[in-house]
Amino acid sequence: MKNRALRELKILLVEDEENLARLLKEAIGDNFHSFTVAKDGIEGIELFKKNKPDIVITDIMMPRLSGLDMAKELKKINPDTPIIILSAFSEKEKLFSAIDIGINKYFLKPFDTDELLDYIRSITPKLANKFIKLSDGFVFNKTTNSLYKSDKYVPLSKNETKFLSLLLNTKERIIDDNLIKESLWSEEVSDERVRTFIRRFRAKTSKNLIKNVKGVGYRLAFNEN
C-alpha cells in the first residue's frame, strides 16, 4: 500500500549510470508525485532550480560535477532539502565530507531499494507539514515559498510571493491595505495600486484564491477537504 504522504513528494535522482537510474525509478518512482532523473551534477543543479524537489538522491562519482560538489551547491540554494547519497565508495574521507556538507543519509551500493524507501518514509512527516492546500487546486510549499496549480509550478514575482506568505503567516489570516503596503513596498503607494496588484495576482492565479472580507481586507481561500 502506497503512503499517501509520499504522493506529495517530488524526488530528484542524480545518477550517471543509466541502468541503475532506470531500475531505481521503476522500483520506487511510482510512490511519489514525481521522480526526475539527472545524469550528472550540473544537470542536477539545473533541475533542482527548475523543479524544486523535496528530496535529492545522488551518486558521488559522476562526470562534470561530483555528487558531493553538487550537494554543496544545493545546500546553498536550500539548506533544508534532504540529500541522500548512493555510492560504491566507503572511504572515511568521503563519509566525513558528506557529513560536513550536511548529507542526511549514506547508502552503499549495492543497496536495498526497500531500505531506501523506508528511510524516505521515515523523514516524510517532517516534510509533509510544509504543504498548504489552497482552493482551486493550488498548493503552497512553505519551505521553498513556491506555489503550484494542479502540480504545475506557478512563477510569482518577489512581491507576489511576499503577499502570499503574508496571508499565510498573519495570525487572523485577514490583512488590510495598510499591512499590504507596509510589507510589500518601501515607498508610499495608493489604494488603487494595491487593488491593481491584487487584480493582477488573481489574474495570474485564480479569482477564487483571494477572498474579500468586506470592511476588513483580504484572506486566502483554503481547500475544504
N, C-alpha and C positions, 0 to 999 in steps of 0.2 A: 504493500500500500504506500502510495506516494505521500510525502509530507507536504501538507498544504503550504506551510511557510516557505519551503524550498521553491515552490512555484512562483514566489515573488522575486527570487534572486536572479541576477544576471552574472554569469561566470565568464571570465576571460582566461583561456588556456594559452600559454605561450610555450610552444614546443616545436623544434625543428624536425623531429622525426615524424614524418607524415603518417606512418603506420600506427605509431603509438598514439598520436593525436586523434586519428580516426577511431581507433579501438576505445580510447577513453571517452570520446564523445558518444559512441554507440552504447557504452556500458552505463554511463551515468547522466548523459546530456538531457535525456527526456524528463529528468526530475526537476529541471529548472525552467524558469521563464525563458532564458536564452543561454546558449553555450557557444561562445565565439572563439575561434582559433586564430592565433597569430603565429607566424613561422620563425620570428626572431624578436630580439629585444626592441629594435627600432619600431617594427610594426606593432609590437605590444604597447609601446608608449602612445603611438598614434591612435590605436583602437581604445586604449584606456581613456584618452581625452575625448574621443568621439562618443563612446558608448557608456562611459561612467559605470563600469561593472561594480558589483558588490563584493566580489571575491576574485582574486587573481591566483591562478595556479601556473607555476612556471618551472621549466628546466633551468639548469645552471649554464652548462656549456652549449652555446649557440653561436652561429655566425653573426658578424656585425656588432652585436652587443650582448654580453652575457646576462643571465637571469639576475645575478646579484647587482650588476651595474644598472640594469633596468629597474630593479626594485628600489634602489637608492633614489632614482628619479621619480618613481611613482609615489614614494613616501613624501617627497617634497610637494607633489601635487595634492595628495590627500593622505595624510598620515594615518587615518583611521581605517583605510581599506585593508582587510586581512590579506596576506600574501602567503601562499603555500608553496614550498619548494619541492620539486621532484628531481632527484639526482642519483646517478650511479656512483657518485663520489662520497666518501665518508671521512675525508681528511679533516683533522681537527681545525685547521686554519679556515676552511670553508664553512664549517659549522659555526665557528666563532664569528666569522664575517657576517653570516646570516643573522646571528643573534644581535650583533651590533647594529645592523640595518633595521631590525625590528620585524624579522620574519616570524610569522605566527606558528608555523609547523614545518617540519622537515621529514619527507618520506624518501627512503632509499629504494632505488629500483633494484630488482622488481618489487612492486608493492601490490597490496590487495586493494582493488577498487572499492570493495565494501568498506574497508577501513577508512579510506579517503572520504567516502560518502558519509560514514558515521561521524567523522570529525567535523565535516561541514554541518551536519545536523546539530552537533553539539554547540556550534557557535551561532547558529541561526537565530535563537531567541534574542541575542544581543543586537542582531541586525534588523530583526523584524519590526521593532518598535520605531524605526526611523521612517517607515512608510505611512503617510497620512492619506486616506482615501477621501477625495472630494467628490462633488457632484459631476454628472455628465462624463464619467469615466476618467476623470483627472486624478492623478496620484502625485503627491509631493514627497520627495526624498529629503529629509531634514539634514542628513549628513552632507550631501553634495549640493543642497539648495537647488535641486533640479525638478522641473515639472514635466510630467508625462501625460499624454492623452491617448487612452486605449493602447498603451505600451509604446507609443512613439514619443520621442523627446521633443519638447516644445521650447525653442530658444527664447529666452527672455532677456531684456536689457537689464543693466545694473539696477536701475530704479524700479523696474517691474519685479525683479527678484526681491528687492528691499520691501516693496509694497506687500507682496505675498507673505514674506516672512513676518512682517509687522502684523498682518491679520492673524497669523498663526500664533504669534508669541504674546499678543495682547491678552491679558487675563480674561476680560469680558468678551474678547473676540469681536468687539464692535469698535471701530475707530472713526473719529470725526475728521473734518477737513483740516483743522489746525494741527492735529497729530501727523497727518499725512504730509503737510507742508514742512513741518519741523524735521521729519525723518528722511524725506526724500530730496529736499533742496536746501542749499546753503544760503540762497538769497530769498527775498520775499517774492511770493508768487500769488496770483489772483485765484479766486474761487473758480473762475472759468478754466484756468489752466489745470486745476485738479480734476474738474469734470471732463475735460478733454482727455486727460491722461487715463482716467478710468474708462471712458468710452473706447479708447484705443485698446486698452487692456482687455476689455470684454470682446472687442472685435477679433483680437488675436486668440483669445481662449474661448469663452462662451458667455453669453448674456446671463446665463443662469448661475455662473460660478460666483459672482459678486452680487450680494443682495443689498438693496437699500433698506435701511431702518429709518423710517420717517421721523424727522426731527432729531435724529441721533447721529447717524453716519452710515457705515458700511460693515458688512460681515461676510465671511466665507460661507458657502453652502457645502455641507458635508454629505457624504454618501449615507443614506439612511439604513443601508443593510449592514 
